Amino acid sequence: MKASDADILIIPGYTNSGPGHWQSRWQAKLSTARRVEQAEWTKPVREDWIARIAEEVNASTRPVVLVAHSLGVPSAIHAIPHFRKRVAGAFLVAPPEVTNPDIRPKHLMTFGPYPRDPLPFPSITVASRSDPFGSYDHADDIASCWGSFLVDAGEAGHINAESGHGPWPEGTMVFAQFLSRLSV
């Protein structure tokens, strides 16, 4: 599959992805990419975020590829039962441990626990060994449950602009290879 064959849905996490974030850069470069806008980025409500993602998937005219980061990951996973349109695949980056009582702000725990059923489409989960919001072991566990291919990003922090992953060329290459293996 080529990027032009899909509706690429950019699903940011808590507080959105700023202009220097790799998600924003990808959105600007990929003609078929659009961001799932949330009404409230700083006080997320699980049901609202899930509904917005499902609405965007169901409004798509081409097969969908989800590109979720951080809190966007559990939001996208929880939205799956509400999808009426075909999702070709998901690229899931830096999944937070939303059941960890040390997570801040605390209301992010309302996005847990993650469903542990296998995903109904191919996926890649990219995780860092130094993510302050989620351990690599946690990402390995949920990726295994989902049947998702786990990519070890090394000591990459939260894989965002603050951790030096604005352009994120390695992620671009992994995403391009993932897309090329998806069917139209």
C-alpha positions, 0 to 999 in steps of 0.5 A: 500500500502507498500512503496515497491509498490510505486515509492516515489518521494521526492520533496524538496523545495528551496535550496534542502534538506540537508543530515540532513533533514527528506526528505533525511533520508527517501530517504536513508531508503526507497528503492523505493524513489528517489529525483526529482533533479532540475537544479537550487536549489537556483534560481528556475524557476517554469516551469523548476521545474514543468517539472522535477516533471512531467518527474519523475512521467511519468517515474515511473513504479509503482504508485507514492506517492509524498513527497513534502516539502516547495516550492516542494508543489506548484511545485508538485501541478502545475505539476498535469495537466502534469502527464500521470502516476498514482499518488496514493497519496501526502504527502505535508509538510509546504506549503509556502504562495507563494503569500505573498509579504513578502516572501523572496527571492521575485522570489518565488512568481512566484510559486503562486498562488496555484491551488484551485481545488480538487486533483485527488488523496488522500493527507495529508497536514502537517502544523506548527503553527509557520512556518515563510514561511506560516501560518497555516490558509493558509495551512488550506485554501488550504488543504480544497480546495484540499480535503487534510487531514490537520495534525496540527504539532503544533509549529514546525517551517518550519518542516525542519532540522533547526527547529529540524525535521531531523529524524521527527519520528512523520512524519514517523508515519503519512506517514506510516499510510497514505501509508497503506491506499492507494490502489495499 
